[in-house]
């Protein structure tokens, strides 16, 4: 979701100041993973330099209300992931209003299948993937974790590979778009351009784009972060998803970051980063 101040400034700039104890990773920038018409779709990849792969892969998706943001926003994150023994990837995806849903989730899933196709080249362990995203990116990773090919979001490229992930880390992503039905500002500024229609005109399309509609017992483990004073994604969105996952027996942990809004800085960044790395290690490393 969007605000006047980019999510990267709230949740990532403080993170960028964290020191890297390990050697600087190898970074491949603007790797083309697909095409949409004549538009090339690109991602950035950071890999460990002093260890031998293959490595678990953590695929990251930026926020920005599906209308803005850039894969470069997550460069500090993917480099940090590489120092922790992962292949860290930041994905650029098509943005509204030029591209409406499901373009964004199709791109998000295509990137994962591309990485599996190119696993040998980029030292990726094909069997150990996580998806991590912030805000609108959090929405996308929830959909990645909760939907399979039957949802119709997988696209056509690299069809021999799966877009399935083994873990999801959701930083304050919206989970039920019907919850914004009466929020005219959100409808006009974000959801209308993203879905291609306001809720009143096409509620079914909003439901189709809502991760909470796809919860099953087959979902991978989830780690969810949510500020208790988020003014853009109400905390009930994360609580409802966590409760529904728990009800069907999916391992899920909701971390409510007390007093924080739609993103955070300083001590909260350090704490949630440590929690994230711990979760990834538990779920992806042998």
DOVEX-545647 format. One record per residue: x, y, z of N, C-alpha, C in turn; residue in one letter. Coordinates in steps of 0.1 Angstrom, whole numbers, padded with zeros to 4 digits, always signed. Example, Ala and Ser with C-alpha at 12.3 -4.5 7.8 and 13.67 -1.06 7.14 Angstrom:
! residues 2
+0132-0057+0078+0123-0045+0078+0132-0033+0078a;+0128-0022+0071+0137-0011+0071+0129+0000+0079s;
***
This chain:
! residues 286
+0008-0012+0000+0000+0000+0000+0009+0012+0000x;+0003+0024-0003+0011+0036-0005+0009+0046+0006x;+0019+0055+0008+0017+0067+0016+0026+0077+0010x;+0025+0090+0015+0034+0100+0009+0049+0097+0011x;+0052+0091+0022+0066+0087+0025+0068+0072+0021x;+0078+0069+0012+0079+0055+0007+0082+0046+0019x;+0077+0033+0017+0079+0023+0027+0094+0020+0029x;+0102+0022+0018+0116+0020+0019+0122+0029+0029x;+0117+0041+0030+0123+0050+0040+0119+0046+0054x;+0107+0041+0056+0102+0037+0069+0109+0024+0074x;+0109+0014+0066+0113+0001+0071+0127-0004+0066x;+0133+0003+0057+0145-0002+0051+0157+0007+0052x;+0156+0020+0053+0168+0028+0054+0175+0026+0067x;+0168+0024+0078+0174+0021+0090+0181+0008+0090x;+0175-0002+0083+0181-0015+0081+0194-0014+0073x;+0195-0005+0064+0206-0003+0055+0219+0000+0063x;+0217+0006+0075+0228+0010+0083+0234-0002+0091x;+0227-0014+0091+0233-0025+0098+0246-0030+0091x;+0255-0033+0099+0268-0037+0093+0268-0052+0088x;+0275-0054+0078+0276-0067+0072+0289-0074+0077x;+0288-0084+0085+0300-0090+0091+0308-0098+0081x;+0300-0104+0071+0306-0113+0062+0311-0105+0049x;+0317-0112+0040+0322-0106+0028+0310-0101+0020x;+0313-0090+0012+0303-0084+0004+0298-0094-0007x;+0285-0096-0008+0280-0106-0018+0282-0103-0032x;+0281-0113-0041+0280-0110-0055+0266-0106-0059x;+0265-0095-0066+0252-0090-0070+0250-0089-0085x;+0240-0095-0090+0236-0094-0105+0224-0085-0106x;+0225-0074-0113+0215-0064-0114+0208-0065-0127x;+0195-0063-0127+0187-0062-0139+0187-0075-0147x;+0186-0086-0141+0185-0099-0147+0171-0100-0153x;+0170-0102-0166+0156-0103-0173+0151-0117-0170x;+0139-0117-0164+0133-0130-0160+0120-0133-0169x;+0116-0123-0177+0104-0125-0185+0101-0113-0193x;+0090-0113-0201+0086-0102-0209+0070-0101-0208x;+0065-0089-0208+0051-0087-0208+0049-0077-0220x;+0044-0083-0231+0044-0075-0244+0059-0071-0248x;+0061-0058-0249+0075-0055-0252+0083-0050-0240x;+0077-0052-0228+0084-0048-0216+0092-0059-0209x;+0104-0057-0207+0112-0067-0200+0110-0066-0185x;+0109-0077-0179+0107-0079-0164+0120-0082-0158x;+0125-0075-0148+0138-0077-0143+0138-0080-0128x;+0149-0086-0123+0151-0088-0109+0166-0086-0106x;+0169-0085-0093+0183-0084-0088+0186-0096-0079x;+0198-0101-0080+0202-0113-0073+0214-0111-0065x;+0214-0114-0052+0226-0113-0044+0229-0127-0039x;+0242-0131-0040+0247-0144-0036+0259-0144-0027x;+0260-0154-0018+0272-0155-0010+0284-0156-0018x;+0296-0151-0013+0308-0152-0021+0318-0162-0015x;+0317-0165-0002+0327-0173+0004+0323-0187+0007x;+0311-0191+0003+0306-0204+0006+0302-0211-0008x;+0301-0224-0007+0297-0231-0019+0282-0235-0018x;+0275-0232-0029+0261-0235-0030+0258-0249-0033x;+0245-0252-0036+0234-0243-0038+0229-0238-0024x;+0222-0226-0025+0217-0220-0013+0202-0218-0013x;+0195-0219-0002+0181-0215-0002+0179-0201-0008x;+0167-0199-0013+0164-0187-0021+0153-0179-0014x;+0155-0166-0011+0144-0158-0005+0141-0147-0016x;+0129-0148-0021+0125-0139-0032+0117-0127-0025x;+0121-0115-0028+0115-0103-0021+0108-0094-0030x;+0097-0088-0025+0088-0080-0033+0085-0067-0026x;+0088-0056-0033+0087-0042-0027+0072-0038-0026x;+0070-0028-0017+0057-0022-0016+0055-0010-0025x;+0045-0002-0022+0042+0010-0030+0028+0010-0035x;+0018+0003-0029+0004+0004-0033+0002-0002-0047x;+0010-0011-0051+0009-0017-0065+0011-0007-0076x;+0014+0006-0072+0015+0017-0082+0029+0022-0083x;+0037+0020-0073+0050+0026-0072+0060+0017-0065x;+0072+0022-0062+0082+0013-0056+0091+0007-0067x;+0102+0002-0062+0112-0003-0072+0120-0015-0065x;+0124-0024-0073+0132-0035-0067+0145-0030-0061x;+0150-0019-0065+0162-0013-0058+0159-0010-0044x;+0147-0008-0040+0144-0004-0026+0148-0015-0016x;+0149-0028-0021+0152-0039-0013+0167-0044-0014x;+0175-0036-0020+0189-0040-0022+0196-0042-0008x;+0194-0034+0002+0200-0038+0015+0195-0051+0020x;+0183-0054+0018+0178-0067+0023+0184-0079+0016x;+0184-0079+0003+0190-0090-0004+0205-0092-0002x;+0212-0081+0000+0226-0082+0003+0228-0089+0017x;+0219-0084+0027+0220-0090+0040+0217-0105+0040x;+0206-0109+0032+0203-0123+0031+0215-0131+0026x;+0222-0125+0016+0233-0132+0010+0244-0135+0021x;+0246-0125+0030+0256-0127+0041+0251-0138+0051x;+0238-0141+0050+0233-0151+0060+0232-0165+0053x;+0237-0166+0041+0237-0179+0034+0225-0182+0025x;+0219-0172+0020+0208-0173+0011+0211-0166-0002x;+0204-0171-0013+0203-0162-0025+0192-0153-0022x;+0195-0140-0022+0184-0130-0020+0181-0123-0033x;+0168-0123-0036+0163-0118-0049+0153-0107-0047x;+0154-0096-0054+0144-0085-0054+0138-0084-0068x;+0125-0085-0068+0117-0087-0081+0110-0074-0084x;+0113-0069-0097+0104-0059-0102+0092-0065-0109x;+0081-0059-0107+0069-0064-0113+0061-0052-0119x;+0051-0055-0128+0043-0045-0135+0035-0038-0124x;+0033-0025-0127+0026-0016-0118+0013-0011-0124x;+0003-0008-0115-0009-0001-0119-0006+0013-0120x;-0014+0021-0128-0026+0016-0135-0023+0010-0149x;-0010+0010-0154-0007+0005-0167-0010-0010-0168x;-0008-0017-0156-0011-0031-0156-0020-0034-0144x;-0032-0040-0146-0041-0043-0135-0040-0058-0131x;-0045-0061-0119-0045-0075-0114-0051-0084-0124x;-0046-0096-0127-0035-0103-0119-0021-0101-0124x;-0018-0091-0132-0005-0089-0138+0006-0090-0127x;+0004-0084-0116+0014-0084-0105+0017-0097-0100x;+0007-0105-0097+0009-0119-0091+0015-0128-0102x;+0011-0126-0114+0017-0134-0125+0032-0132-0126x;+0036-0119-0125+0050-0116-0126+0057-0122-0113x;+0051-0121-0102+0057-0126-0089+0060-0141-0090x;+0050-0148-0095+0052-0162-0097+0061-0166-0108x;+0061-0159-0119+0070-0161-0130+0085-0160-0125x;+0087-0150-0117+0101-0148-0112+0106-0161-0104x;+0097-0167-0096+0101-0179-0089+0104-0190-0098x;+0096-0192-0108+0098-0203-0118+0111-0201-0126x;+0114-0188-0130+0126-0185-0136+0138-0189-0128x;+0138-0185-0115+0149-0188-0106+0151-0204-0105x;+0140-0211-0105+0142-0226-0105+0148-0231-0118x;+0143-0225-0129+0149-0228-0142+0164-0225-0143x;+0168-0214-0136+0182-0209-0137+0190-0213-0124x;+0185-0223-0117+0191-0226-0104+0206-0229-0104x;+0210-0236-0114+0225-0239-0114+0233-0227-0117x;+0228-0218-0125+0236-0206-0128+0237-0197-0116x;+0227-0196-0107+0227-0186-0096+0228-0193-0082x;+0233-0206-0082+0235-0213-0070+0223-0214-0061x;+0211-0217-0067+0199-0217-0060+0195-0232-0057x;+0191-0234-0045+0185-0247-0041+0170-0247-0045x;+0167-0255-0055+0153-0255-0060+0143-0259-0050x;+0147-0266-0040+0137-0272-0031+0134-0263-0019x;+0141-0252-0017+0140-0244-0005+0138-0229-0009x;+0126-0225-0010+0123-0211-0014+0114-0205-0004x;+0116-0192-0001+0107-0184+0007+0103-0171-0001x;+0091-0166+0001+0087-0154-0005+0085-0144+0007x;+0091-0132+0005+0090-0121+0015+0086-0108+0009x;+0077-0101+0015+0072-0088+0009+0067-0078+0019x;+0067-0066+0015+0063-0055+0023+0051-0048+0017x;+0040-0046+0025+0028-0039+0021+0022-0045+0009x;+0022-0038-0003+0016-0045-0015+0024-0057-0018x;+0037-0057-0016+0046-0069-0017+0042-0080-0008x;+0038-0076+0004+0032-0085+0014+0020-0092+0009x;+0011-0084+0003-0001-0090-0004+0003-0101-0014x;+0013-0097-0022+0017-0107-0033+0023-0120-0027x;+0031-0119-0017+0037-0131-0011+0027-0140-0004x;+0016-0133+0001+0005-0141+0007-0002-0149-0004x;-0004-0143-0016-0010-0150-0027-0001-0161-0032x;+0012-0158-0033+0021-0168-0037+0020-0181-0028x;+0020-0178-0015+0020-0190-0006+0007-0197-0005x;-0004-0190-0009-0018-0196-0007-0024-0201-0020x;-0019-0198-0031-0025-0202-0044-0016-0212-0052x;-0023-0221-0059-0015-0230-0068-0020-0227-0082x;-0017-0235-0092-0020-0232-0106-0035-0232-0108x;-0043-0238-0099-0057-0237-0102-0063-0223-0100x;-0056-0214-0093-0061-0201-0092-0060-0193-0105x;-0052-0197-0114-0050-0191-0127-0040-0179-0127x;-0031-0179-0117-0022-0167-0116-0008-0171-0121x;-0005-0183-0126+0008-0187-0128+0014-0182-0141x;+0007-0177-0151+0012-0173-0163+0017-0185-0171x;+0025-0183-0182+0028-0193-0192+0043-0196-0192x;+0051-0187-0188+0066-0190-0189+0071-0199-0179x;+0081-0207-0183+0088-0217-0174+0078-0227-0168x;+0068-0231-0176+0057-0239-0171+0061-0253-0165x;+0073-0257-0168+0078-0270-0162+0082-0269-0148x;+0084-0256-0143+0088-0254-0129+0076-0249-0121x;+0078-0251-0108+0067-0247-0098+0070-0233-0092x;+0059-0226-0089+0060-0214-0082+0058-0216-0067x;+0058-0228-0062+0055-0231-0048+0067-0226-0040x;+0064-0221-0028+0074-0218-0018+0072-0226-0005x;+0083-0226+0003+0083-0234+0015+0081-0225+0027x;+0080-0212+0026+0078-0203+0037+0074-0189+0032x;+0067-0182+0040+0062-0169+0036+0065-0159+0048x;+0071-0147+0044+0073-0137+0054+0065-0125+0049x;+0054-0121+0056+0045-0110+0052+0047-0098+0061x;+0052-0087+0056+0053-0075+0064+0041-0066+0060x;+0031-0066+0069+0019-0058+0068+0012-0057+0055x;+0010-0068+0048+0003-0069+0036-0012-0070+0038x;-0020-0063+0029-0034-0064+0030-0039-0078+0026x;-0048-0084+0033-0052-0098+0030-0067-0099+0026x;-0075-0089+0029-0089-0090+0025-0093-0076+0019x;-0093-0075+0006-0096-0063-0001-0110-0058+0001x;-0119-0067+0005-0133-0062+0007-0133-0053+0020x;-0123-0054+0028-0123-0045+0040-0121-0031+0036x;-0118-0027+0024-0116-0014+0019-0129-0009+0011x;-0139-0017+0012-0151-0014+0004-0156+0000+0006x;-0156+0005+0019-0162+0018+0022-0151+0029+0023x;-0139+0026+0020-0128+0035+0021-0126+0042+0007x;-0132+0053+0005-0132+0059-0008-0118+0064-0012x;-0110+0068-0002-0097+0072-0006-0088+0061-0011x;-0089+0049-0004-0082+0037-0008-0087+0032-0022x;-0100+0033-0023-0106+0028-0036-0101+0037-0048x;-0101+0050-0046-0097+0059-0057-0082+0058-0059x;-0075+0058-0048-0060+0060-0050-0053+0047-0052x;-0058+0036-0047-0050+0024-0049-0058+0012-0055x;-0069+0008-0048-0075-0004-0052-0082-0003-0066x;-0088+0008-0069-0094+0010-0082-0084+0009-0093x;-0073+0016-0093-0063+0014-0103-0057+0000-0103x;-0056-0006-0092-0050-0020-0091-0059-0030-0097x;-0072-0030-0093-0082-0040-0097-0088-0037-0110x;-0088-0024-0113-0095-0019-0126-0109-0015-0124x;-0114-0016-0111-0127-0012-0108-0128-0010-0093x;-0137-0001-0089-0140+0000-0075-0148-0012-0069x;-0148-0013-0056-0154-0025-0050-0169-0026-0054x;-0176-0014-0053-0190-0014-0056-0193-0019-0070x;-0184-0017-0079-0186-0021-0093-0182-0035-0096x;-0173-0041-0088-0168-0054-0091-0163-0061-0078x;-0172-0064-0069-0167-0070-0057-0160-0084-0059x;-0164-0091-0069-0158-0104-0072-0144-0103-0075x;-0140-0092-0082-0126-0091-0086-0117-0088-0073x;-0123-0080-0064-0116-0077-0051-0114-0090-0043x;-0125-0099-0043-0124-0111-0036-0113-0120-0042x;-0113-0120-0056-0103-0129-0063-0089-0125-0059x;-0086-0112-0056-0073-0107-0053-0070-0107-0038x;-0079-0113-0030-0077-0113-0016-0071-0126-0011x;-0059-0126-0005-0053-0138-0001-0061-0147+0009x;-0069-0140+0018-0076-0147+0028-0086-0157+0022x;-0090-0155+0010-0100-0163+0003-0094-0177-0001x;-0081-0178+0000-0074-0190-0006-0068-0199+0005x;-0070-0196+0018-0064-0204+0028-0068-0219+0028x;-0058-0227+0028-0061-0242+0030-0050-0248+0039x;-0052-0260+0043-0042-0267+0051-0029-0269+0045x;-0029-0268+0031-0016-0271+0024-0007-0259+0023x;-0011-0248+0029-0002-0236+0028+0011-0238+0036x;+0022-0231+0032+0034-0232+0039+0034-0224+0052x;+0044-0225+0060+0044-0217+0073+0045-0203+0070x;+0039-0195+0078+0038-0180+0076+0044-0173+0089x;+0052-0162+0086+0056-0153+0096+0050-0139+0092x;+0042-0133+0101+0035-0121+0097+0039-0110+0107x;+0043-0098+0102+0046-0086+0110+0036-0075+0107x;+0031-0069+0118+0021-0059+0117+0022-0048+0128x;+0023-0036+0124+0023-0025+0134+0009-0024+0140x;+0009-0021+0153-0004-0020+0160-0012-0007+0157x;-0004+0003+0151-0011+0015+0148-0010+0018+0133x;-0010+0008+0125-0010+0009+0110-0022+0017+0105x;-0020+0028+0098-0031+0036+0094-0036+0032+0080x;-0028+0023+0073-0031+0019+0059-0037+0005+0058x;-0030-0004+0065-0035-0018+0066-0039-0021+0080x;-0052-0021+0083-0056-0023+0097-0051-0036+0102x;-0048-0036+0115-0042-0048+0121-0051-0060+0120x;-0065-0058+0119-0074-0069+0118-0071-0077+0105x;-0066-0071+0095-0062-0078+0083-0053-0090+0085x;-0042-0086+0093-0032-0097+0096-0037-0106+0106x;-0045-0101+0116-0050-0110+0126-0060-0120+0120x;-0068-0116+0111-0078-0125+0105-0071-0136+0097x;-0060-0132+0089-0053-0142+0081-0046-0152+0091x;-0040-0147+0101-0033-0156+0110-0042-0166+0117x;-0054-0161+0121-0064-0169+0127-0069-0180+0118x;-0071-0176+0105-0076-0186+0096-0066-0197+0093x;-0053-0193+0092-0042-0202+0090-0041-0212+0101x;-0042-0206+0113-0041-0215+0125-0053-0225+0126x;-0065-0220+0122-0077-0229+0123-0075-0241+0114x;-0068-0240+0103-0066-0252+0094-0053-0259+0096x;-0046-0255+0107-0034-0262+0111-0021-0258+0104x;-0021-0247+0098-0008-0242+0092+0000-0235+0102x;+0013-0238+0103+0022-0230+0113+0022-0216+0109x;+0019-0207+0119+0019-0193+0116+0022-0185+0129x;+0030-0175+0127+0033-0166+0139+0030-0152+0135x;+0022-0145+0142+0019-0131+0140+0027-0123+0151x;+0035-0114+0146+0043-0105+0155+0037-0091+0154x;+0030-0087+0164+0024-0073+0165+0035-0064+0170x;+0039-0054+0162+0049-0045+0166+0043-0033+0173x;+0044-0032+0186+0036-0023+0194+0040-0009+0191x;+0029-0001+0188+0030+0014+0186+0035+0018+0173x;+0038+0008+0164+0043+0012+0151+0032+0012+0140x;+0035+0020+0130+0025+0021+0119+0028+0013+0107x;+0027+0019+0095+0029+0011+0083+0044+0012+0079x;+0052+0004+0087+0066+0004+0086+0072+0010+0098x;+0085+0007+0101+0091+0012+0113+0106+0014+0111x;+0112+0020+0121+0127+0023+0120+0134+0018+0133x;+0147+0020+0133+0155+0018+0146+0154+0004+0152x;+0152+0004+0165+0152-0009+0173+0142-0019+0167x;+0130-0014+0163+0120-0023+0157+0125-0030+0145x;+0132-0023+0136+0138-0029+0124+0147-0041+0128x;+0156-0038+0138+0166-0048+0142+0159-0060+0148x;+0149-0058+0156+0142-0069+0162+0134-0078+0151x;+0127-0071+0142+0120-0079+0132+0129-0085+0122x;+0140-0079+0120+0150-0086+0111+0156-0098+0117x;+0159-0098+0130+0164-0110+0137+0153-0121+0137x;+0141-0117+0139+0130-0127+0139+0129-0133+0125x;+0130-0125+0115+0129-0130+0101+0140-0140+0098x;+0152-0136+0101+0164-0145+0098+0162-0158+0106x;+0158-0158+0118+0155-0170+0126+0145-0179+0120x;+0134-0173+0115+0123-0180+0109+0128-0187+0096x;+0135-0179+0088+0141-0185+0075+0150-0196+0078x;+0158-0195+0088+0168-0206+0091+0160-0219+0095x;+0150-0217+0103+0142-0228+0107+0135-0235+0096x;+0130-0228+0086+0122-0233+0076+0129-0237+0063x;+0141-0231+0060+0148-0233+0047+0161-0241+0048x;+0168-0240+0060+0181-0246+0060+0180-0261+0066x;+0188-0269+0060+0188-0283+0064+0194-0285+0077x;
***
